[in-house]
Amino acid sequence: MAINTEKRNRIRHLVGASCAAALLAGAVGVASAQALPQTTESATQSLRAAPTEDCTSYHNDSNGNPVWEPPGCTPP
């Protein structure tokens, strides 16, 4: 009878370890999914609304870098 008790204990430990591993994997999966940035509809719409007009002119700022006009335009 001692052998049966030992087998039962091993099975209980294996089942317990398997359940603990599954719960841990699920918790890690949920945590990583929540950590990802979510794209909202308004953010997607604002990207679509980006200006596409070409730049008409530019001037240099105090550091000598070109500043294109109008603001937000697409440089050539």
PDB file of N, H, CA, C and O in Angstrom:
ATOM      1  N   MET A   1       0.798  -1.189   0.000  1.00  0.00           N
ATOM      2  CA  MET A   1       0.000   0.000   0.000  1.00  0.00           C
ATOM      3  C   MET A   1       0.848   1.263   0.000  1.00  0.00           C
ATOM      4  O   MET A   1       0.384   2.327  -0.410  1.00  0.00           O
ATOM      5  N   ALA A   2       2.046   1.152   0.443  1.00  0.00           N
ATOM      6  H   ALA A   2       2.423   0.288   0.777  1.00  0.00           H
ATOM      7  CA  ALA A   2       2.931   2.311   0.486  1.00  0.00           C
ATOM      8  C   ALA A   2       3.243   2.796  -0.913  1.00  0.00           C
ATOM      9  O   ALA A   2       3.456   3.991  -1.118  1.00  0.00           O
ATOM     10  N   ILE A   3       3.274   1.893  -1.880  1.00  0.00           N
ATOM     11  H   ILE A   3       3.101   0.922  -1.713  1.00  0.00           H
ATOM     12  CA  ILE A   3       3.577   2.265  -3.261  1.00  0.00           C
ATOM     13  C   ILE A   3       2.432   3.088  -3.841  1.00  0.00           C
ATOM     14  O   ILE A   3       2.673   4.073  -4.540  1.00  0.00           O
ATOM     15  N   ASN A   4       1.196   2.700  -3.562  1.00  0.00           N
ATOM     16  H   ASN A   4       1.001   1.900  -2.994  1.00  0.00           H
ATOM     17  CA  ASN A   4       0.051   3.438  -4.069  1.00  0.00           C
ATOM     18  C   ASN A   4       0.013   4.852  -3.507  1.00  0.00           C
ATOM     19  O   ASN A   4      -0.298   5.799  -4.229  1.00  0.00           O
ATOM     20  N   THR A   5       0.323   4.999  -2.241  1.00  0.00           N
ATOM     21  H   THR A   5       0.576   4.229  -1.654  1.00  0.00           H
ATOM     22  CA  THR A   5       0.346   6.319  -1.624  1.00  0.00           C
ATOM     23  C   THR A   5       1.428   7.190  -2.251  1.00  0.00           C
ATOM     24  O   THR A   5       1.217   8.381  -2.480  1.00  0.00           O
ATOM     25  N   GLU A   6       2.572   6.603  -2.525  1.00  0.00           N
ATOM     26  H   GLU A   6       2.744   5.636  -2.339  1.00  0.00           H
ATOM     27  CA  GLU A   6       3.665   7.353  -3.142  1.00  0.00           C
ATOM     28  C   GLU A   6       3.276   7.805  -4.554  1.00  0.00           C
ATOM     29  O   GLU A   6       3.570   8.938  -4.935  1.00  0.00           O
ATOM     30  N   LYS A   7       2.631   6.956  -5.321  1.00  0.00           N
ATOM     31  H   LYS A   7       2.392   6.035  -5.012  1.00  0.00           H
ATOM     32  CA  LYS A   7       2.187   7.308  -6.676  1.00  0.00           C
ATOM     33  C   LYS A   7       1.156   8.431  -6.629  1.00  0.00           C
ATOM     34  O   LYS A   7       1.196   9.358  -7.438  1.00  0.00           O
ATOM     35  N   ARG A   8       0.235   8.336  -5.676  1.00  0.00           N
ATOM     36  H   ARG A   8       0.202   7.582  -5.020  1.00  0.00           H
ATOM     37  CA  ARG A   8      -0.785   9.384  -5.544  1.00  0.00           C
ATOM     38  C   ARG A   8      -0.142  10.725  -5.219  1.00  0.00           C
ATOM     39  O   ARG A   8      -0.521  11.754  -5.777  1.00  0.00           O
ATOM     40  N   ASN A   9       0.815  10.708  -4.329  1.00  0.00           N
ATOM     41  H   ASN A   9       1.123   9.871  -3.876  1.00  0.00           H
ATOM     42  CA  ASN A   9       1.492  11.954  -3.962  1.00  0.00           C
ATOM     43  C   ASN A   9       2.233  12.544  -5.164  1.00  0.00           C
ATOM     44  O   ASN A   9       2.215  13.756  -5.381  1.00  0.00           O
ATOM     45  N   ARG A  10       2.879  11.682  -5.936  1.00  0.00           N
ATOM     46  H   ARG A  10       2.893  10.698  -5.760  1.00  0.00           H
ATOM     47  CA  ARG A  10       3.588  12.182  -7.128  1.00  0.00           C
ATOM     48  C   ARG A  10       2.620  12.796  -8.121  1.00  0.00           C
ATOM     49  O   ARG A  10       2.876  13.860  -8.683  1.00  0.00           O
ATOM     50  N   ILE A  11       1.496  12.104  -8.330  1.00  0.00           N
ATOM     51  H   ILE A  11       1.288  11.239  -7.873  1.00  0.00           H
ATOM     52  CA  ILE A  11       0.493  12.618  -9.270  1.00  0.00           C
ATOM     53  C   ILE A  11      -0.061  13.950  -8.774  1.00  0.00           C
ATOM     54  O   ILE A  11      -0.242  14.877  -9.563  1.00  0.00           O
ATOM     55  N   ARG A  12      -0.332  14.052  -7.475  1.00  0.00           N
ATOM     56  H   ARG A  12      -0.185  13.298  -6.834  1.00  0.00           H
ATOM     57  CA  ARG A  12      -0.839  15.315  -6.917  1.00  0.00           C
ATOM     58  C   ARG A  12       0.168  16.429  -7.114  1.00  0.00           C
ATOM     59  O   ARG A  12      -0.211  17.547  -7.464  1.00  0.00           O
ATOM     60  N   HIS A  13       1.440  16.151  -6.897  1.00  0.00           N
ATOM     61  H   HIS A  13       1.748  15.244  -6.612  1.00  0.00           H
ATOM     62  CA  HIS A  13       2.470  17.174  -7.077  1.00  0.00           C
ATOM     63  C   HIS A  13       2.586  17.582  -8.547  1.00  0.00           C
ATOM     64  O   HIS A  13       2.739  18.764  -8.856  1.00  0.00           O
ATOM     65  N   LEU A  14       2.514  16.602  -9.450  1.00  0.00           N
ATOM     66  H   LEU A  14       2.389  15.642  -9.199  1.00  0.00           H
ATOM     67  CA  LEU A  14       2.579  16.921 -10.881  1.00  0.00           C
ATOM     68  C   LEU A  14       1.391  17.763 -11.325  1.00  0.00           C
ATOM     69  O   LEU A  14       1.549  18.731 -12.069  1.00  0.00           O
ATOM     70  N   VAL A  15       0.209  17.391 -10.866  1.00  0.00           N
ATOM     71  H   VAL A  15       0.080  16.605 -10.262  1.00  0.00           H
ATOM     72  CA  VAL A  15      -0.996  18.145 -11.222  1.00  0.00           C
ATOM     73  C   VAL A  15      -0.914  19.557 -10.652  1.00  0.00           C
ATOM     74  O   VAL A  15      -1.248  20.524 -11.336  1.00  0.00           O
ATOM     75  N   GLY A  16      -0.481  19.676  -9.427  1.00  0.00           N
ATOM     76  H   GLY A  16      -0.210  18.890  -8.871  1.00  0.00           H
ATOM     77  CA  GLY A  16      -0.351  20.993  -8.808  1.00  0.00           C
ATOM     78  C   GLY A  16       0.668  21.869  -9.523  1.00  0.00           C
ATOM     79  O   GLY A  16       0.431  23.058  -9.736  1.00  0.00           O
ATOM     80  N   ALA A  17       1.800  21.281  -9.892  1.00  0.00           N
ATOM     81  H   ALA A  17       1.992  20.315  -9.719  1.00  0.00           H
ATOM     82  CA  ALA A  17       2.827  22.037 -10.603  1.00  0.00           C
ATOM     83  C   ALA A  17       2.329  22.448 -11.980  1.00  0.00           C
ATOM     84  O   ALA A  17       2.619  23.557 -12.428  1.00  0.00           O
ATOM     85  N   SER A  18       1.594  21.592 -12.654  1.00  0.00           N
ATOM     86  H   SER A  18       1.358  20.691 -12.290  1.00  0.00           H
ATOM     87  CA  SER A  18       1.057  21.916 -13.975  1.00  0.00           C
ATOM     88  C   SER A  18       0.051  23.065 -13.887  1.00  0.00           C
ATOM     89  O   SER A  18       0.059  23.970 -14.721  1.00  0.00           O
ATOM     90  N   CYS A  19      -0.797  23.024 -12.892  1.00  0.00           N
ATOM     91  H   CYS A  19      -0.804  22.288 -12.214  1.00  0.00           H
ATOM     92  CA  CYS A  19      -1.769  24.110 -12.712  1.00  0.00           C
ATOM     93  C   CYS A  19      -1.069  25.425 -12.391  1.00  0.00           C
ATOM     94  O   CYS A  19      -1.440  26.477 -12.913  1.00  0.00           O
ATOM     95  N   ALA A  20      -0.066  25.361 -11.540  1.00  0.00           N
ATOM     96  H   ALA A  20       0.235  24.507 -11.116  1.00  0.00           H
ATOM     97  CA  ALA A  20       0.666  26.576 -11.190  1.00  0.00           C
ATOM     98  C   ALA A  20       1.375  27.155 -12.417  1.00  0.00           C
ATOM     99  O   ALA A  20       1.393  28.371 -12.605  1.00  0.00           O
ATOM    100  N   ALA A  21       1.954  26.294 -13.248  1.00  0.00           N
ATOM    101  H   ALA A  21       1.940  25.306 -13.096  1.00  0.00           H
ATOM    102  CA  ALA A  21       2.632  26.760 -14.460  1.00  0.00           C
ATOM    103  C   ALA A  21       1.635  27.387 -15.431  1.00  0.00           C
ATOM    104  O   ALA A  21       1.933  28.406 -16.054  1.00  0.00           O
ATOM    105  N   ALA A  22       0.452  26.785 -15.563  1.00  0.00           N
ATOM    106  H   ALA A  22       0.210  25.957 -15.057  1.00  0.00           H
ATOM    107  CA  ALA A  22      -0.563  27.336 -16.470  1.00  0.00           C
ATOM    108  C   ALA A  22      -1.052  28.698 -15.984  1.00  0.00           C
ATOM    109  O   ALA A  22      -1.224  29.618 -16.784  1.00  0.00           O
ATOM    110  N   LEU A  23      -1.273  28.828 -14.693  1.00  0.00           N
ATOM    111  H   LEU A  23      -1.134  28.081 -14.043  1.00  0.00           H
ATOM    112  CA  LEU A  23      -1.716  30.113 -14.142  1.00  0.00           C
ATOM    113  C   LEU A  23      -0.649  31.184 -14.316  1.00  0.00           C
ATOM    114  O   LEU A  23      -0.963  32.323 -14.660  1.00  0.00           O
ATOM    115  N   LEU A  24       0.598  30.832 -14.083  1.00  0.00           N
ATOM    116  H   LEU A  24       0.854  29.907 -13.804  1.00  0.00           H
ATOM    117  CA  LEU A  24       1.689  31.787 -14.250  1.00  0.00           C
ATOM    118  C   LEU A  24       1.818  32.225 -15.704  1.00  0.00           C
ATOM    119  O   LEU A  24       2.010  33.409 -15.982  1.00  0.00           O
ATOM    120  N   ALA A  25       1.716  31.284 -16.623  1.00  0.00           N
ATOM    121  H   ALA A  25       1.561  30.323 -16.397  1.00  0.00           H
ATOM    122  CA  ALA A  25       1.807  31.621 -18.054  1.00  0.00           C
ATOM    123  C   ALA A  25       0.651  32.537 -18.463  1.00  0.00           C
ATOM    124  O   ALA A  25       0.847  33.478 -19.232  1.00  0.00           O
ATOM    125  N   GLY A  26      -0.534  32.267 -17.960  1.00  0.00           N
ATOM    126  H   GLY A  26      -0.693  31.502 -17.335  1.00  0.00           H
ATOM    127  CA  GLY A  26      -1.679  33.123 -18.269  1.00  0.00           C
ATOM    128  C   GLY A  26      -1.516  34.521 -17.708  1.00  0.00           C
ATOM    129  O   GLY A  26      -1.856  35.501 -18.372  1.00  0.00           O
ATOM    130  N   ALA A  27      -1.000  34.623 -16.492  1.00  0.00           N
ATOM    131  H   ALA A  27      -0.725  33.827 -15.953  1.00  0.00           H
ATOM    132  CA  ALA A  27      -0.800  35.937 -15.874  1.00  0.00           C
ATOM    133  C   ALA A  27       0.248  36.741 -16.630  1.00  0.00           C
ATOM    134  O   ALA A  27       0.092  37.948 -16.811  1.00  0.00           O
ATOM    135  N   VAL A  28       1.306  36.087 -17.069  1.00  0.00           N
ATOM    136  H   VAL A  28       1.432  35.106 -16.922  1.00  0.00           H
ATOM    137  CA  VAL A  28       2.350  36.771 -17.836  1.00  0.00           C
ATOM    138  C   VAL A  28       1.790  37.224 -19.180  1.00  0.00           C
ATOM    139  O   VAL A  28       2.105  38.323 -19.635  1.00  0.00           O
ATOM    140  N   GLY A  29       0.970  36.405 -19.819  1.00  0.00           N
ATOM    141  H   GLY A  29       0.714  35.512 -19.450  1.00  0.00           H
ATOM    142  CA  GLY A  29       0.365  36.769 -21.093  1.00  0.00           C
ATOM    143  C   GLY A  29      -0.545  37.977 -20.974  1.00  0.00           C
ATOM    144  O   GLY A  29      -0.521  38.858 -21.833  1.00  0.00           O
ATOM    145  N   VAL A  30      -1.344  38.027 -19.925  1.00  0.00           N
ATOM    146  H   VAL A  30      -1.364  37.311 -19.228  1.00  0.00           H
ATOM    147  CA  VAL A  30      -2.239  39.158 -19.705  1.00  0.00           C
ATOM    148  C   VAL A  30      -1.438  40.414 -19.407  1.00  0.00           C
ATOM    149  O   VAL A  30      -1.765  41.489 -19.909  1.00  0.00           O
ATOM    150  N   ALA A  31      -0.401  40.294 -18.603  1.00  0.00           N
ATOM    151  H   ALA A  31      -0.136  39.420 -18.195  1.00  0.00           H
ATOM    152  CA  ALA A  31       0.414  41.459 -18.257  1.00  0.00           C
ATOM    153  C   ALA A  31       1.115  42.018 -19.487  1.00  0.00           C
ATOM    154  O   ALA A  31       1.200  43.236 -19.644  1.00  0.00           O
ATOM    155  N   SER A  32       1.617  41.153 -20.360  1.00  0.00           N
ATOM    156  H   SER A  32       1.548  40.163 -20.233  1.00  0.00           H
ATOM    157  CA  SER A  32       2.304  41.653 -21.551  1.00  0.00           C
ATOM    158  C   SER A  32       1.311  42.255 -22.534  1.00  0.00           C
ATOM    159  O   SER A  32       1.642  43.220 -23.224  1.00  0.00           O
ATOM    160  N   ALA A  33       0.112  41.713 -22.613  1.00  0.00           N
ATOM    161  H   ALA A  33      -0.157  40.929 -22.053  1.00  0.00           H
ATOM    162  CA  ALA A  33      -0.896  42.287 -23.516  1.00  0.00           C
ATOM    163  C   ALA A  33      -1.335  43.661 -23.036  1.00  0.00           C
ATOM    164  O   ALA A  33      -1.588  44.543 -23.856  1.00  0.00           O
ATOM    165  N   GLN A  34      -1.430  43.862 -21.731  1.00  0.00           N
ATOM    166  H   GLN A  34      -1.225  43.145 -21.065  1.00  0.00           H
ATOM    167  CA  GLN A  34      -1.832  45.157 -21.198  1.00  0.00           C
ATOM    168  C   GLN A  34      -0.724  46.178 -21.327  1.00  0.00           C
ATOM    169  O   GLN A  34      -0.995  47.379 -21.347  1.00  0.00           O
ATOM    170  N   ALA A  35       0.518  45.733 -21.415  1.00  0.00           N
ATOM    171  H   ALA A  35       0.739  44.757 -21.398  1.00  0.00           H
ATOM    172  CA  ALA A  35       1.639  46.658 -21.516  1.00  0.00           C
ATOM    173  C   ALA A  35       1.793  47.236 -22.916  1.00  0.00           C
ATOM    174  O   ALA A  35       2.456  48.259 -23.085  1.00  0.00           O
ATOM    175  N   LEU A  36       1.193  46.600 -23.929  1.00  0.00           N
ATOM    176  H   LEU A  36       0.655  45.768 -23.791  1.00  0.00           H
ATOM    177  CA  LEU A  36       1.301  47.093 -25.297  1.00  0.00           C
ATOM    178  C   LEU A  36       0.460  48.348 -25.475  1.00  0.00           C
ATOM    179  O   LEU A  36      -0.649  48.428 -24.948  1.00  0.00           O
ATOM    180  N   PRO A  37       0.973  49.327 -26.211  1.00  0.00           N
ATOM    181  CA  PRO A  37       0.168  50.521 -26.459  1.00  0.00           C
ATOM    182  C   PRO A  37      -1.003  50.182 -27.373  1.00  0.00           C
ATOM    183  O   PRO A  37      -0.866  49.400 -28.314  1.00  0.00           O
ATOM    184  N   GLN A  38      -2.132  50.768 -27.090  1.00  0.00           N
ATOM    185  H   GLN A  38      -2.243  51.403 -26.326  1.00  0.00           H
ATOM    186  CA  GLN A  38      -3.318  50.500 -27.881  1.00  0.00           C
ATOM    187  C   GLN A  38      -3.580  51.684 -28.801  1.00  0.00           C
ATOM    188  O   GLN A  38      -3.549  52.836 -28.367  1.00  0.00           O
ATOM    189  N   THR A  39      -3.836  51.396 -30.067  1.00  0.00           N
ATOM    190  H   THR A  39      -3.860  50.460 -30.419  1.00  0.00           H
ATOM    191  CA  THR A  39      -4.131  52.439 -31.029  1.00  0.00           C
ATOM    192  C   THR A  39      -5.618  52.736 -30.971  1.00  0.00           C
ATOM    193  O   THR A  39      -6.445  51.851 -31.190  1.00  0.00           O
ATOM    194  N   THR A  40      -5.951  53.970 -30.679  1.00  0.00           N
ATOM    195  H   THR A  40      -5.279  54.689 -30.501  1.00  0.00           H
ATOM    196  CA  THR A  40      -7.354  54.350 -30.621  1.00  0.00           C
ATOM    197  C   THR A  40      -7.803  54.846 -31.981  1.00  0.00           C
ATOM    198  O   THR A  40      -6.979  55.146 -32.845  1.00  0.00           O
ATOM    199  N   GLU A  41      -9.093  54.930 -32.167  1.00  0.00           N
ATOM    200  H   GLU A  41      -9.762  54.687 -31.465  1.00  0.00           H
ATOM    201  CA  GLU A  41      -9.630  55.385 -33.437  1.00  0.00           C
ATOM    202  C   GLU A  41      -9.253  56.833 -33.700  1.00  0.00           C
ATOM    203  O   GLU A  41      -8.972  57.205 -34.839  1.00  0.00           O
ATOM    204  N   SER A  42      -9.245  57.655 -32.653  1.00  0.00           N
ATOM    205  H   SER A  42      -9.473  57.353 -31.728  1.00  0.00           H
ATOM    206  CA  SER A  42      -8.890  59.063 -32.852  1.00  0.00           C
ATOM    207  C   SER A  42      -7.430  59.222 -33.253  1.00  0.00           C
ATOM    208  O   SER A  42      -7.104  60.107 -34.044  1.00  0.00           O
ATOM    209  N   ALA A  43      -6.548  58.384 -32.725  1.00  0.00           N
ATOM    210  H   ALA A  43      -6.812  57.665 -32.082  1.00  0.00           H
ATOM    211  CA  ALA A  43      -5.140  58.458 -33.106  1.00  0.00           C
ATOM    212  C   ALA A  43      -4.965  58.037 -34.561  1.00  0.00           C
ATOM    213  O   ALA A  43      -4.156  58.619 -35.283  1.00  0.00           O
ATOM    214  N   THR A  44      -5.711  57.040 -34.987  1.00  0.00           N
ATOM    215  H   THR A  44      -6.368  56.568 -34.400  1.00  0.00           H
ATOM    216  CA  THR A  44      -5.636  56.594 -36.372  1.00  0.00           C
ATOM    217  C   THR A  44      -6.159  57.664 -37.307  1.00  0.00           C
ATOM    218  O   THR A  44      -5.587  57.886 -38.374  1.00  0.00           O
ATOM    219  N   GLN A  45      -7.236  58.330 -36.925  1.00  0.00           N
ATOM    220  H   GLN A  45      -7.700  58.149 -36.058  1.00  0.00           H
ATOM    221  CA  GLN A  45      -7.803  59.378 -37.763  1.00  0.00           C
ATOM    222  C   GLN A  45      -6.858  60.568 -37.859  1.00  0.00           C
ATOM    223  O   GLN A  45      -6.749  61.184 -38.919  1.00  0.00           O
ATOM    224  N   SER A  46      -6.168  60.903 -36.761  1.00  0.00           N
ATOM    225  H   SER A  46      -6.256  60.402 -35.900  1.00  0.00           H
ATOM    226  CA  SER A  46      -5.264  62.043 -36.813  1.00  0.00           C
ATOM    227  C   SER A  46      -4.084  61.756 -37.729  1.00  0.00           C
ATOM    228  O   SER A  46      -3.549  62.678 -38.344  1.00  0.00           O
ATOM    229  N   LEU A  47      -3.662  60.488 -37.834  1.00  0.00           N
ATOM    230  H   LEU A  47      -4.097  59.739 -37.335  1.00  0.00           H
ATOM    231  CA  LEU A  47      -2.596  60.150 -38.764  1.00  0.00           C
ATOM    232  C   LEU A  47      -3.064  60.299 -40.205  1.00  0.00           C
ATOM    233  O   LEU A  47      -2.293  60.714 -41.071  1.00  0.00           O
ATOM    234  N   ARG A  48      -4.308  59.966 -40.459  1.00  0.00           N
ATOM    235  H   ARG A  48      -4.933  59.629 -39.756  1.00  0.00           H
ATOM    236  CA  ARG A  48      -4.849  60.108 -41.813  1.00  0.00           C
ATOM    237  C   ARG A  48      -5.001  61.573 -42.186  1.00  0.00           C
ATOM    238  O   ARG A  48      -4.938  61.928 -43.363  1.00  0.00           O
ATOM    239  N   ALA A  49      -5.199  62.415 -41.198  1.00  0.00           N
ATOM    240  H   ALA A  49      -5.250  62.126 -40.242  1.00  0.00           H
ATOM    241  CA  ALA A  49      -5.437  63.823 -41.454  1.00  0.00           C
ATOM    242  C   ALA A  49      -4.135  64.622 -41.559  1.00  0.00           C
ATOM    243  O   ALA A  49      -4.173  65.852 -41.590  1.00  0.00           O
ATOM    244  N   ALA A  50      -2.998  63.953 -41.612  1.00  0.00           N
ATOM    245  H   ALA A  50      -2.967  62.954 -41.587  1.00  0.00           H
ATOM    246  CA  ALA A  50      -1.717  64.653 -41.694  1.00  0.00           C
ATOM    247  C   ALA A  50      -1.651  65.457 -42.991  1.00  0.00           C
ATOM    248  O   ALA A  50      -2.105  64.992 -44.037  1.00  0.00           O
ATOM    249  N   PRO A  51      -1.090  66.651 -42.922  1.00  0.00           N
ATOM    250  CA  PRO A  51      -1.026  67.478 -44.129  1.00  0.00           C
ATOM    251  C   PRO A  51      -0.109  66.860 -45.176  1.00  0.00           C
ATOM    252  O   PRO A  51       0.935  66.291 -44.858  1.00  0.00           O
ATOM    253  N   THR A  52      -0.524  66.986 -46.419  1.00  0.00           N
ATOM    254  H   THR A  52      -1.372  67.448 -46.677  1.00  0.00           H
ATOM    255  CA  THR A  52       0.269  66.419 -47.507  1.00  0.00           C
ATOM    256  C   THR A  52       0.712  67.491 -48.490  1.00  0.00           C
ATOM    257  O   THR A  52       1.227  67.167 -49.560  1.00  0.00           O
ATOM    258  N   GLU A  53       0.522  68.763 -48.147  1.00  0.00           N
ATOM    259  H   GLU A  53       0.103  69.026 -47.278  1.00  0.00           H
ATOM    260  CA  GLU A  53       0.912  69.802 -49.096  1.00  0.00           C
ATOM    261  C   GLU A  53       2.427  69.950 -49.134  1.00  0.00           C
ATOM    262  O   GLU A  53       3.116  69.713 -48.143  1.00  0.00           O
ATOM    263  N   ASP A  54       2.919  70.339 -50.274  1.00  0.00           N
ATOM    264  H   ASP A  54       2.359  70.532 -51.080  1.00  0.00           H
ATOM    265  CA  ASP A  54       4.355  70.509 -50.462  1.00  0.00           C
ATOM    266  C   ASP A  54       4.818  71.824 -49.850  1.00  0.00           C
ATOM    267  O   ASP A  54       4.050  72.781 -49.750  1.00  0.00           O
ATOM    268  N   CYS A  55       6.077  71.859 -49.443  1.00  0.00           N
ATOM    269  H   CYS A  55       6.702  71.082 -49.524  1.00  0.00           H
ATOM    270  CA  CYS A  55       6.658  73.076 -48.890  1.00  0.00           C
ATOM    271  C   CYS A  55       6.866  74.098 -50.014  1.00  0.00           C
ATOM    272  O   CYS A  55       7.255  73.750 -51.129  1.00  0.00           O
ATOM    273  N   THR A  56       6.601  75.340 -49.696  1.00  0.00           N
ATOM    274  H   THR A  56       6.285  75.623 -48.790  1.00  0.00           H
ATOM    275  CA  THR A  56       6.747  76.390 -50.703  1.00  0.00           C
ATOM    276  C   THR A  56       8.060  77.136 -50.553  1.00  0.00           C
ATOM    277  O   THR A  56       8.607  77.629 -51.539  1.00  0.00           O
ATOM    278  N   SER A  57       8.575  77.226 -49.328  1.00  0.00           N
ATOM    279  H   SER A  57       8.131  76.825 -48.527  1.00  0.00           H
ATOM    280  CA  SER A  57       9.839  77.938 -49.114  1.00  0.00           C
ATOM    281  C   SER A  57      10.437  77.497 -47.782  1.00  0.00           C
ATOM    282  O   SER A  57       9.829  76.728 -47.037  1.00  0.00           O
ATOM    283  N   TYR A  58      11.631  77.993 -47.496  1.00  0.00           N
ATOM    284  H   TYR A  58      12.125  78.618 -48.101  1.00  0.00           H
ATOM    285  CA  TYR A  58      12.246  77.706 -46.211  1.00  0.00           C
ATOM    286  C   TYR A  58      13.157  78.872 -45.825  1.00  0.00           C
ATOM    287  O   TYR A  58      13.551  79.693 -46.653  1.00  0.00           O
ATOM    288  N   HIS A  59      13.467  78.903 -44.544  1.00  0.00           N
ATOM    289  H   HIS A  59      13.147  78.236 -43.872  1.00  0.00           H
ATOM    290  CA  HIS A  59      14.472  79.839 -44.030  1.00  0.00           C
ATOM    291  C   HIS A  59      15.320  79.076 -43.025  1.00  0.00           C
ATOM    292  O   HIS A  59      14.906  78.020 -42.547  1.00  0.00           O
ATOM    293  N   ASN A  60      16.478  79.583 -42.702  1.00  0.00           N
ATOM    294  H   ASN A  60      16.814  80.441 -43.091  1.00  0.00           H
ATOM    295  CA  ASN A  60      17.367  78.913 -41.752  1.00  0.00           C
ATOM    296  C   ASN A  60      17.136  79.469 -40.359  1.00  0.00           C
ATOM    297  O   ASN A  60      16.991  80.676 -40.171  1.00  0.00           O
ATOM    298  N   ASP A  61      17.105  78.552 -39.368  1.00  0.00           N
ATOM    299  H   ASP A  61      17.223  77.571 -39.521  1.00  0.00           H
ATOM    300  CA  ASP A  61      16.967  79.008 -37.984  1.00  0.00           C
ATOM    301  C   ASP A  61      18.317  79.469 -37.453  1.00  0.00           C
ATOM    302  O   ASP A  61      19.291  79.537 -38.203  1.00  0.00           O
ATOM    303  N   SER A  62      18.376  79.782 -36.180  1.00  0.00           N
ATOM    304  H   SER A  62      17.584  79.727 -35.572  1.00  0.00           H
ATOM    305  CA  SER A  62      19.606  80.325 -35.589  1.00  0.00           C
ATOM    306  C   SER A  62      20.777  79.343 -35.633  1.00  0.00           C
ATOM    307  O   SER A  62      21.933  79.759 -35.557  1.00  0.00           O
ATOM    308  N   ASN A  63      20.492  78.053 -35.754  1.00  0.00           N
ATOM    309  H   ASN A  63      19.553  77.715 -35.816  1.00  0.00           H
ATOM    310  CA  ASN A  63      21.544  77.040 -35.839  1.00  0.00           C
ATOM    311  C   ASN A  63      21.930  76.711 -37.278  1.00  0.00           C
ATOM    312  O   ASN A  63      22.818  75.891 -37.509  1.00  0.00           O
ATOM    313  N   GLY A  64      21.273  77.338 -38.240  1.00  0.00           N
ATOM    314  H   GLY A  64      20.551  78.004 -38.052  1.00  0.00           H
ATOM    315  CA  GLY A  64      21.559  77.077 -39.638  1.00  0.00           C
ATOM    316  C   GLY A  64      20.755  75.931 -40.227  1.00  0.00           C
ATOM    317  O   GLY A  64      20.995  75.534 -41.366  1.00  0.00           O
ATOM    318  N   ASN A  65      19.805  75.393 -39.473  1.00  0.00           N
ATOM    319  H   ASN A  65      19.609  75.716 -38.547  1.00  0.00           H
ATOM    320  CA  ASN A  65      18.962  74.303 -39.966  1.00  0.00           C
ATOM    321  C   ASN A  65      17.794  74.870 -40.763  1.00  0.00           C
ATOM    322  O   ASN A  65      17.236  75.898 -40.380  1.00  0.00           O
ATOM    323  N   PRO A  66      17.410  74.221 -41.869  1.00  0.00           N
ATOM    324  CA  PRO A  66      16.281  74.734 -42.649  1.00  0.00           C
ATOM    325  C   PRO A  66      14.959  74.540 -41.915  1.00  0.00           C
ATOM    326  O   PRO A  66      14.710  73.490 -41.322  1.00  0.00           O
ATOM    327  N   VAL A  67      14.128  75.556 -41.966  1.00  0.00           N
ATOM    328  H   VAL A  67      14.330  76.408 -42.448  1.00  0.00           H
ATOM    329  CA  VAL A  67      12.776  75.510 -41.414  1.00  0.00           C
ATOM    330  C   VAL A  67      11.835  75.709 -42.592  1.00  0.00           C
ATOM    331  O   VAL A  67      11.815  76.778 -43.203  1.00  0.00           O
ATOM    332  N   TRP A  68      11.058  74.684 -42.910  1.00  0.00           N
ATOM    333  H   TRP A  68      11.074  73.815 -42.414  1.00  0.00           H
ATOM    334  CA  TRP A  68      10.210  74.714 -44.098  1.00  0.00           C
ATOM    335  C   TRP A  68       8.899  75.419 -43.821  1.00  0.00           C
ATOM    336  O   TRP A  68       8.384  75.378 -42.704  1.00  0.00           O
ATOM    337  N   GLU A  69       8.364  76.064 -44.842  1.00  0.00           N
ATOM    338  H   GLU A  69       8.783  76.097 -45.750  1.00  0.00           H
ATOM    339  CA  GLU A  69       7.082  76.768 -44.768  1.00  0.00           C
ATOM    340  C   GLU A  69       6.134  76.134 -45.771  1.00  0.00           C
ATOM    341  O   GLU A  69       6.580  75.761 -46.856  1.00  0.00           O
ATOM    342  N   PRO A  70       4.894  75.997 -45.476  1.00  0.00           N
ATOM    343  CA  PRO A  70       4.191  76.177 -44.207  1.00  0.00           C
ATOM    344  C   PRO A  70       4.529  75.046 -43.240  1.00  0.00           C
ATOM    345  O   PRO A  70       4.986  73.987 -43.669  1.00  0.00           O
ATOM    346  N   PRO A  71       4.311  75.254 -41.943  1.00  0.00           N
ATOM    347  CA  PRO A  71       4.619  74.212 -40.950  1.00  0.00           C
ATOM    348  C   PRO A  71       3.842  72.927 -41.239  1.00  0.00           C
ATOM    349  O   PRO A  71       2.657  72.963 -41.571  1.00  0.00           O
ATOM    350  N   GLY A  72       4.528  71.800 -41.108  1.00  0.00           N
ATOM    351  H   GLY A  72       5.490  71.770 -40.839  1.00  0.00           H
ATOM    352  CA  GLY A  72       3.891  70.493 -41.326  1.00  0.00           C
ATOM    353  C   GLY A  72       3.893  70.060 -42.779  1.00  0.00           C
ATOM    354  O   GLY A  72       3.314  69.024 -43.106  1.00  0.00           O
ATOM    355  N   CYS A  73       4.522  70.816 -43.657  1.00  0.00           N
ATOM    356  H   CYS A  73       4.992  71.658 -43.392  1.00  0.00           H
ATOM    357  CA  CYS A  73       4.524  70.451 -45.069  1.00  0.00           C
ATOM    358  C   CYS A  73       5.539  69.340 -45.344  1.00  0.00           C
ATOM    359  O   CYS A  73       6.343  68.988 -44.480  1.00  0.00           O
ATOM    360  N   THR A  74       5.489  68.801 -46.547  1.00  0.00           N
ATOM    361  H   THR A  74       4.836  69.087 -47.249  1.00  0.00           H
ATOM    362  CA  THR A  74       6.411  67.751 -46.967  1.00  0.00           C
ATOM    363  C   THR A  74       7.545  68.357 -47.765  1.00  0.00           C
ATOM    364  O   THR A  74       7.306  68.853 -48.866  1.00  0.00           O
ATOM    365  N   PRO A  75       8.791  68.340 -47.252  1.00  0.00           N
ATOM    366  CA  PRO A  75       9.906  68.927 -48.001  1.00  0.00           C
ATOM    367  C   PRO A  75      10.194  68.145 -49.280  1.00  0.00           C
ATOM    368  O   PRO A  75       9.899  66.953 -49.368  1.00  0.00           O
ATOM    369  N   PRO A  76      10.776  68.829 -50.275  1.00  0.00           N
ATOM    370  CA  PRO A  76      11.084  68.139 -51.524  1.00  0.00           C
ATOM    371  C   PRO A  76      12.191  67.101 -51.354  1.00  0.00           C
ATOM    372  O   PRO A  76      12.565  66.433 -52.318  1.00  0.00           O
TER     373      PRO A  76
END
